[in-house]
Every structure is written in C-alpha cells, then in structure tokens.
C-alpha cells in the first residue's frame, strides 16, 4: 500500500489530500471490479468516506485512516474530516424544519436555551437555527468532541462539559454502546432492561464525570427561555438543582420511570405554578388540545402504554 500526495485548492487555499493505492488480487465482487484500473490489479481510492461506506469498503477506509494519522499529513486529514463532519451536521432535514416550527413557540431570536443531555447536538442545531444562544450540557467525551467540531465557529453556542444534578460534585456515568442511552441512573438501566425496551443494549463502561446544577448555569449564562432535559432517568436529580422558575422546559418520559416523571412535576409545582402539555414519541406535536394543570397531566401519564415514550412540556405561569 502506498500513500501519494494530491494538492487541492479549496476555497482559495492550497490543501494536501491523500490518495491511497492498494495492491489487490483481481476482484471477487462486482463492486470491487468496478473500481479497478485497466490492469485489474490496482484500485485507487480518494479520501471520500461517504462513497466508500456506501460501497462497503470499510476495511479500506480504516487502513487509509491509520496510514494518514501516522503520517505528516495528520493535520490535513483532521481538517478535512472536521470539514466533512460539519457539513453533514448542518444539512437541513424535514425533522429540523418541523422542530423549528414547534420550538419557536417557546423562545425568540436572541433568547437563551439550555440543551441538557445534548448528545451530538440535534436539538441544539434546531435551537441555534432559531437564533437562540444555546448552552449545551454533555458529559460524554465522544459527543463533546463532535460538538466542539460542528459548533466551532458559533459565538452563540456554549458547551458545558459535565452532567447536571442536585448538587455540584462528581458522579459515575454508565456508558452505553449507544451514546443516546448513557445515564447516571443505575436504577433506570435496571428498569429498561427488565422491561425489554433496551434488552440488547450494554452499559459496560463507567466514567466519573463532573456535575453542575441548573441554578449554577443560570447564574453563569442567565435565565433560559427554554430548557430541554433528556437525561435517561436522571431528570428528578436535574430538577432538584433548580430553585427558580424558567420560561419553559421539557422532560423526557418513559413508562418504566413514570413515577420519576410524576415526582418532577411535583418538584416544579413547588417552585411556581405550572401548566403542562405532552408530545408522543418524536412527533413534535402536542397531544392535548390545551395546556392542563398538574392533576390532569398526572392522569394522562399514569395511562401511558408500556411501549410508549415522549416529552412532557412545562410552562411556569407568569404572575399577574
């Protein structure tokens, strides 16, 4: 295998890209043969990851990455990789359009929004596109690195590299093979395994992560118009770190942890009078015709089917 150098002009700048040449036997599959040279014993690939993945050349990509990352061109590879990742991330989607239409009822251009449990930033992207100043809270290192890349040019994005809880300190995070279900709640993991919702998922890694509170973030960044909380069963502890009303917030619910969601509702009502709505799954649509009081939303949630999930939305009532 040989690494050659290709000089490109990108945006007026000269960049060096990588061409990897791999000696192969004559292709056993039509896909491989289609990319061979006239002699049939050499295939030439550029560093276009999407093209290779679509054609199943995963091993080729991994070999190419290893060579480039160990070469003097590592910086060029990182620049190119980050650029591609950011471009993919900021592509507009139908879900983005629907999300922006839904979330704009909670805040206006220039408002502060907290994204607690930001993961790789899909909701942060929606909030950012609506003109909000986004404070994203995420403790998982791979997600942090991704967010640093895709939001690196934004002055309206602030990344808090920690979890949130009832008090400042540290906590053990159970890291899943699916980053969206990593959690600080061992009890939540037990419940979703027993219910079968995530029967095949694993939480084999542990990490000690810093913990802050919602009150701390408000002191640092200001009172948010909206707070999105998606922390896989740790919502009660996050709400325990809030002592003052915000504009509005959302909490993910699952039937396994309905008691925890009901506790959150009471905690929020203890802070100030509230009204409630909910959405089913990822519909980004309200399921009720109007906002309701705490007793009404409790009745709704107590009847949630076992295979259901969604978000509860909370508005603090403004004093008259």
Order of alpha helices (4+ residues) and beta strands (2+ residues): beta-beta-alpha-beta-alpha-alpha-alpha-alpha-beta-alpha-beta-alpha-beta-beta-beta-alpha-beta-alpha-beta-alpha-beta-alpha-beta-alpha-beta
